[in-house]
Structures are given as C-alpha cells and as structure tokens.
C-alpha cells in the first residue's frame, strides 16, 4: 500500500467492523454500528461502504441479492499511513517530536518506558543477543 489513506472516523469505524468480523453485509455493519450507539440510516451505511470500495479499501462479493463486504487493507497499513501523514503534517516528519508529544503530560508507567526502550533498541539494531558469556 504505497498511497496515503485518509479516512474519516466513520470510515475507520466501518473498516474496524470488517476487520473484526472478516466480512459482513451492509445490514450487519449497520447493526454493529447501532450496537455502538452510532445512529445512522442503513442507506448511509451502504453509501459509505460504496465509497470505501471506490477508494479500494474494501471489496464485495455477491451472495443472492446481498453484497458481502471484506477489507482489502489491513489495520496496520492504515495505521501506518494515517500516522505517517499526521507525523509529517504536525511534526514535520520528526518522529521524536511525535513520541515526546504522546508521552508529555501523561502518566507513563515504568513498563511502558521499558517497552519503548526495547522497541527503539530493536529498531536501531541495539538489541543484539550476546551468547558469548
């Protein structure tokens, strides 16, 4: 997925339902949204699914008279694309500034710090195993 995806909260919500279920009809997606207290008309859900299909993020197969939708993009790819754009837009591409912003003013537990240090070490190649003890 080389292109940058920009999706609305509603589009992400529809995709999340498809990611969670694997595939679903428009009525099943609508029912899931109703369970989440998102009051949308079934026709709105169908329209949004059609728009996502035009963007190439979902596809459908036909079963009888129903369209059964499935995601064509994985959550990780969408997250990377949207977060990359946000990092570029708000932080000039500076990942350290993004991370600093995320942890600033929040209670960061020692386990979180250790996990972040592990991720940075793995990414930079600093987490080498030493078997020569």
C-alpha positions as CSV (number, residue, x, y, z in Angstrom):
1,X,0.0,0.0,0.0
2,X,2.0,2.9,-1.3
3,X,-0.6,5.6,-1.2
4,X,-1.6,7.6,1.8
5,X,-5.0,6.8,3.1
6,X,-7.1,9.5,4.7
7,X,-10.2,8.1,6.3
8,X,-12.9,9.7,8.4
9,X,-13.8,8.4,11.9
10,X,-16.9,6.8,10.3
11,X,-14.9,5.1,7.6
12,X,-12.5,3.8,10.2
13,X,-15.4,2.5,12.2
14,X,-16.8,0.6,9.2
15,X,-13.4,-0.9,8.5
16,X,-13.0,-1.9,12.1
17,X,-16.2,-3.9,11.9
18,X,-14.9,-5.6,8.8
19,X,-11.5,-6.3,10.4
20,X,-13.2,-7.7,13.4
21,X,-15.7,-9.9,11.5
22,X,-13.8,-10.7,8.4
23,X,-16.8,-9.9,6.2
24,X,-20.3,-8.6,6.7
25,X,-23.3,-7.4,4.8
26,X,-24.4,-3.7,4.9
27,X,-27.2,-4.7,7.3
28,X,-24.7,-6.5,9.6
29,X,-22.4,-3.4,9.6
30,X,-25.4,-1.2,10.3
31,X,-26.4,-3.4,13.2
32,X,-22.9,-3.3,14.6
33,X,-23.0,0.5,14.4
34,X,-26.3,0.6,16.2
35,X,-24.8,-1.5,19.0
36,X,-22.1,1.2,19.3
37,X,-24.8,3.9,19.6
38,X,-24.0,5.3,16.2
39,X,-27.4,6.2,14.8
40,X,-27.0,6.0,11.0
41,X,-29.6,5.1,8.4
42,X,-28.9,1.8,6.6
43,X,-28.7,3.8,3.3
44,X,-25.9,5.9,4.8
45,X,-24.0,2.8,5.7
46,X,-24.5,1.4,2.2
47,X,-23.3,4.7,0.7
48,X,-20.2,4.7,3.0
49,X,-19.4,1.1,2.1
50,X,-19.6,2.1,-1.6
51,X,-17.3,5.0,-1.1
52,X,-14.8,2.7,0.7
53,X,-15.0,0.3,-2.2
54,X,-14.3,3.1,-4.7
55,X,-11.2,4.0,-2.6
56,X,-10.0,0.4,-2.9
57,X,-10.1,-0.3,0.8
58,X,-12.9,-2.9,0.7
59,X,-14.4,-5.2,-1.9
60,X,-17.6,-7.2,-2.0
61,X,-18.9,-10.5,-3.3
62,X,-22.5,-11.2,-4.2
63,X,-24.5,-13.8,-2.4
64,X,-28.0,-13.9,-3.7
65,X,-29.1,-10.3,-3.6
66,X,-26.7,-9.2,-0.9
67,X,-23.3,-7.8,-1.1
68,X,-20.9,-9.2,1.4
69,X,-18.0,-6.8,2.2
70,X,-14.4,-7.5,3.3
71,X,-11.5,-5.3,3.9
72,X,-8.7,-5.2,1.3
73,X,-6.3,-3.2,3.6
74,X,-5.1,-4.4,7.0
75,X,-5.3,-2.3,10.1
76,X,-1.6,-1.9,10.4
77,X,-1.2,-0.5,6.9
78,X,-4.0,2.1,7.6
79,X,-2.5,3.0,10.9
80,X,1.0,3.5,9.4
81,X,-0.4,5.5,6.5
82,X,-2.5,7.8,8.6
83,X,0.0,8.2,11.4
84,X,2.8,8.9,8.9
85,X,0.7,11.7,7.4
86,X,-0.1,13.1,10.9
87,X,3.6,12.9,11.8
88,X,4.5,14.8,8.6
89,X,1.8,17.4,9.0
90,X,2.0,18.2,12.7
91,X,5.7,17.3,13.5
92,X,7.5,17.9,10.2
93,X,8.3,14.2,10.0
94,X,10.1,14.3,13.3
95,X,9.2,11.0,15.0
96,X,11.0,12.0,18.2
97,X,8.7,15.1,18.5
98,X,5.6,12.9,18.0
99,X,6.7,10.4,20.7
100,X,7.6,13.3,23.0
101,X,4.1,14.8,22.4
102,X,2.5,11.4,23.2
103,X,4.2,10.9,26.5
104,X,4.2,14.6,27.6
105,X,1.7,15.2,30.3
106,X,0.6,11.6,30.6
107,X,1.4,9.1,33.3
108,X,3.8,6.8,31.7
109,X,4.4,3.6,33.6
110,X,7.8,2.1,34.0
111,X,6.7,-0.9,31.9
112,X,5.8,1.5,29.1
113,X,9.2,3.1,29.2
114,X,10.9,-0.3,29.2
115,X,8.8,-1.4,26.2
116,X,9.6,1.9,24.3
117,X,13.3,1.4,25.0
118,X,13.1,-2.1,23.8
119,X,11.3,-1.0,20.6
120,X,13.9,1.7,19.9
121,X,16.8,-0.7,20.6
122,X,15.3,-3.3,18.2
123,X,14.7,-0.7,15.5
124,X,18.2,0.7,15.8
125,X,19.9,-2.7,16.0
126,X,21.0,-2.2,19.5
127,X,19.1,-5.2,20.9
128,X,21.7,-7.8,19.9
129,X,21.8,-11.0,21.8
130,X,25.1,-11.9,23.5
131,X,25.6,-15.7,23.6
132,X,29.3,-15.5,24.3
133,X,29.0,-15.4,28.1
